[in-house]
Amino acid sequence: MDAAVAGLIGALGGGAIGALGAWGAAAIAFRGARYQADQQRESPHNQWLRETRRDGYAAFIAAASTLFDHLLGVRSATTAEERVKEVHNVQLATEKLGAVVWVVWLEAPDDISVAAQQLSQDAIETCESVLDAAARNGRRPGSLTEIEDAVFTALSDKIKQFTLLCKDSLGRRVQER
């Protein structure tokens, strides 16, 4: 009887260990399946959000670049008509930039939103500086001061930095705010 009891205890112990092992394996498999299902559910949303952000970034960068190009046009205008046309284009481009900054602010992570608002403010200040200088000295060819060159270089660099920040953001995993 001692051997039978020992065998019974061994069988019950082995069965219990086997049952615990099967239960543990099932729990791990469930967690893995749950993780995969969550990823599949989130993937379309993350893709949509990434595309929305990319489109907003592209529109903002295009608006900032267009504004910069028109500011260069004001600087290089050789006739009054050219200057008037470019000043009007600067005003239109400023309005466009102001409109698309809100798309970035709404859809982008906080660091990109802050950078977009700062770049927009810097661009507006550059516009004011260039337009004031144009009004003061008639924008004769060669009448740029070194300060204006520095302002243009700074704005160009900020647009490039913002572009790199956006590219880096799109490479990161999409995270909700």
C-alpha positions as CSV (number, residue, x, y, z in Angstrom):
1,M,0.0,0.0,0.0
2,D,2.8,2.4,0.6
3,A,3.9,2.0,-3.0
4,A,0.3,2.6,-4.2
5,V,0.0,5.7,-2.1
6,A,3.3,7.0,-3.3
7,G,2.3,6.3,-6.9
8,L,-1.0,8.1,-6.4
9,I,0.7,11.1,-4.8
10,G,3.2,11.1,-7.6
11,A,0.4,10.9,-10.2
12,L,-1.6,13.7,-8.5
13,G,1.5,15.9,-8.1
14,G,2.5,15.3,-11.8
15,G,-1.0,16.1,-12.9
16,A,-1.1,19.3,-10.8
17,I,2.2,20.4,-12.2
18,G,1.1,19.6,-15.7
19,A,-2.2,21.5,-15.2
20,L,-0.3,24.5,-13.8
21,G,2.1,24.4,-16.8
22,A,-0.8,24.2,-19.2
23,W,-2.6,27.0,-17.5
24,G,0.6,29.1,-17.5
25,A,1.1,28.4,-21.2
26,A,-2.5,29.3,-21.9
27,A,-2.1,32.6,-20.0
28,I,1.0,33.5,-21.9
29,A,-0.6,32.6,-25.2
30,F,-3.7,34.8,-24.3
31,R,-1.5,37.8,-23.4
32,G,0.4,37.4,-26.7
33,A,-2.8,37.1,-28.7
34,R,-4.2,40.1,-26.8
35,Y,-1.1,42.2,-27.6
36,Q,-1.3,41.2,-31.3
37,A,-5.0,42.1,-31.5
38,D,-4.3,45.5,-29.8
39,Q,-1.6,46.2,-32.3
40,Q,-3.8,45.3,-35.2
41,R,-6.5,47.5,-33.9
42,E,-4.2,50.5,-33.3
43,S,-2.3,50.2,-36.6
44,P,-4.8,51.8,-38.9
45,H,-5.3,54.7,-36.5
46,N,-1.6,55.2,-36.1
47,Q,-1.2,55.1,-39.9
48,W,-4.0,57.7,-40.3
49,L,-2.5,59.9,-37.6
50,R,1.0,59.7,-39.2
51,E,-0.4,60.6,-42.6
52,T,-2.4,63.5,-41.2
53,R,0.6,64.9,-39.4
54,R,2.8,64.4,-42.5
55,D,0.3,66.4,-44.6
56,G,0.1,69.1,-41.9
57,Y,3.9,69.4,-41.7
58,A,4.2,69.5,-45.5
59,A,1.6,72.3,-45.8
60,F,3.3,74.3,-43.0
61,I,6.8,73.9,-44.4
62,A,5.5,74.7,-47.9
63,A,3.8,77.9,-46.6
64,A,6.9,78.9,-44.6
65,S,9.1,78.3,-47.7
66,T,6.8,80.2,-50.0
67,L,6.8,83.2,-47.5
68,F,10.6,83.0,-47.4
69,D,10.7,83.0,-51.3
70,H,8.5,86.1,-51.5
71,L,10.6,87.9,-48.8
72,L,13.6,87.2,-51.1
73,G,11.5,88.7,-53.9
74,V,10.9,91.9,-52.0
75,R,14.6,92.1,-51.3
76,S,15.6,91.6,-54.9
77,A,12.9,93.6,-56.6
78,T,14.3,96.1,-59.1
79,T,11.2,98.0,-59.9
80,A,8.4,99.5,-57.9
81,E,5.9,97.2,-59.6
82,E,7.9,94.1,-58.7
83,R,8.2,95.3,-55.1
84,V,4.4,96.0,-54.8
85,K,3.6,92.5,-56.3
86,E,6.0,90.8,-53.9
87,V,4.8,92.7,-50.9
88,H,1.2,91.6,-51.8
89,N,2.5,88.0,-52.1
90,V,4.2,88.3,-48.7
91,Q,0.9,89.3,-47.2
92,L,-0.9,86.4,-48.8
93,A,1.8,83.9,-47.8
94,T,1.6,85.2,-44.2
95,E,-2.1,84.6,-44.1
96,K,-1.5,81.1,-45.4
97,L,1.1,80.4,-42.9
98,G,-1.2,81.6,-40.1
99,A,-3.9,79.2,-41.3
100,V,-1.8,76.1,-41.5
101,V,0.0,76.6,-38.2
102,W,-3.3,75.6,-36.6
103,V,-3.3,72.3,-38.4
104,V,0.1,71.5,-37.0
105,W,-0.9,72.7,-33.6
106,L,-4.0,70.5,-33.6
107,E,-2.4,67.3,-34.9
108,A,1.3,67.3,-33.9
109,P,3.0,66.4,-30.6
110,D,3.7,69.2,-28.2
111,D,7.3,69.7,-29.3
112,I,6.4,70.1,-32.9
113,S,3.5,72.4,-32.1
114,V,5.7,74.7,-30.1
115,A,8.3,74.7,-32.8
116,A,5.7,75.6,-35.5
117,Q,4.3,78.4,-33.4
118,Q,7.8,79.8,-32.8
119,L,8.7,79.5,-36.5
120,S,5.5,81.3,-37.5
121,Q,6.2,84.1,-35.0
122,D,9.8,84.4,-36.3
123,A,8.6,84.5,-39.9
124,I,6.1,87.3,-39.1
125,E,8.8,89.3,-37.3
126,T,11.1,88.8,-40.4
127,C,8.2,90.0,-42.6
128,E,7.8,93.1,-40.5
129,S,11.6,93.8,-40.6
130,V,11.9,93.3,-44.4
131,L,8.7,95.3,-45.2
132,D,9.8,98.1,-42.9
133,A,13.2,98.2,-44.5
134,A,11.6,98.2,-48.0
135,A,9.5,101.1,-47.0
136,R,12.4,103.0,-45.6
137,N,15.0,102.7,-48.4
138,G,13.0,102.0,-51.5
139,R,14.7,98.6,-51.9
140,R,17.3,99.7,-54.4
141,P,19.5,96.8,-55.6
142,G,22.4,96.3,-53.3
143,S,20.8,98.2,-50.4
144,L,20.6,95.2,-48.0
145,T,22.3,95.6,-44.7
146,E,24.2,92.8,-43.0
147,I,21.4,92.7,-40.4
148,E,18.9,91.8,-43.1
149,D,21.2,89.1,-44.4
150,A,21.5,87.6,-40.9
151,V,17.7,87.7,-40.5
152,F,17.2,85.9,-43.8
153,T,19.8,83.3,-42.9
154,A,18.3,82.8,-39.5
155,L,14.8,82.2,-40.9
156,S,16.1,79.8,-43.5
157,D,17.9,77.9,-40.8
158,K,14.8,77.7,-38.7
159,I,12.8,76.3,-41.6
160,K,15.4,73.7,-42.1
161,Q,15.5,72.8,-38.4
162,F,11.7,72.5,-38.3
163,T,11.8,70.3,-41.3
164,L,14.3,68.0,-39.6
165,L,12.3,68.0,-36.4
166,C,9.2,66.9,-38.4
167,K,11.1,64.2,-40.2
168,D,12.3,62.9,-36.9
169,S,8.8,63.0,-35.5
170,L,7.4,61.0,-38.4
171,G,10.1,58.3,-37.8
172,R,9.0,57.9,-34.2
173,R,6.2,55.6,-33.1
174,V,3.0,57.6,-33.1
175,Q,2.0,58.4,-29.5
176,E,-1.1,60.1,-28.4
177,R,-0.8,63.3,-26.4
